[in-house]
Amino acid sequence: MKKYEVTDHVPSYLPEDSEWKLIWADEFDGTELDRTKWDFRLMFWGERFDAYTDRGVIVRDGCVELHRTEIDGRYVSPQLQTGANTFDHMCANRTNPWGQDGIWPFEEVPEPKFVHRYGYYECRCKFQKDPETMWAAFWTQSPTIGARFEPEWCGVESDIMEYFHVGKGSTGNIMNGYGKQYTSDGRVKYDIEETEDGFHTFAMDWREDGYTFYCDGKEISRCNKHVSHVPQFILLTTEIQGYRSVKKGTYQLLNGGEVEKAPFEIGGEFVDDAFICDYVRVFDRV
């Protein structure tokens, strides 16, 4: 890997086989989240989702912090994204220009902040203390994943980094959406070695013929079964563990058991936790 200097910031290290140009970045140098670059994901499958929030984001000391926080006695956490998927839009019957209902069940689709195809995607981050109750991820997603038979032409999910367990990372791609045709490629779990300052660098080299994933400058995995040829958006996300196993009408408590209509209830004293990111950068080959 070769060094790419970024003025007044930690350098990047990129594959040596190419010359590179920085085309998009957030160094989080201010005191507030740059809303020209990021939106919040608040929806899930066309409905407002109680586990997501636009609270708990702090920008300070050149980093963005995504905090687990509390609303009405329950845990929630933020998700940042530079674009949106169809399930980020409200599912509702709306009158179209011809006065008809129900032909297109989504609200107006906003213009994305940033979508891009191919290149080198990198972030430098420090993990939350307790991944057993909140996980973190750096990834890209297609706005139209699963919308047609060929993943190459509707896009995929590329998980550059997921952190579910202490000292363990995972990476790789998901294709064909999230239904019966779900498949994956290059998905591996691996040990993450400790660093002196607790920060780690994760990256994806997305080319027309495949993907290479990196952790702290070391190659982790490669895949080329289905390469997305459509622009995708970037996500920095946290998520409260357990919501995927929630039964309709009941919710799991963090300390076990179930309770009627008390989503992600805090059992005992509230404990703060945060996923911290120093920068996100995107490079293109010259």
Buried (B, 14 or more C-beta within 10 A) or exposed (E): BEEBEBEEBBEBBBBEEBEBEBEBBBBBEEEEBBEEBBBBBBBBEBEEBBBBBBEBBBBEEBBBBBBBBBBEEBBBBBBBBBBBBBBBBBBEEBEEEEEEEEEEBBEEEEEBBBBBEBBBBBBBBBBBBEBEBBBBBBBBBBBBBBBEEEBBBBBBBBBBBBBBEEEEBBBBBBBBBEEEEEEBBBBEBBEBEEEEEEBBBBBBBBBEEBBBBBBBEEEBBBBBBBBBBBBBBBBBBBBBBBBEEBEEEEBBBBEEEEEEEBBBBBEEEEEEBBBBBBBBBBBBBE
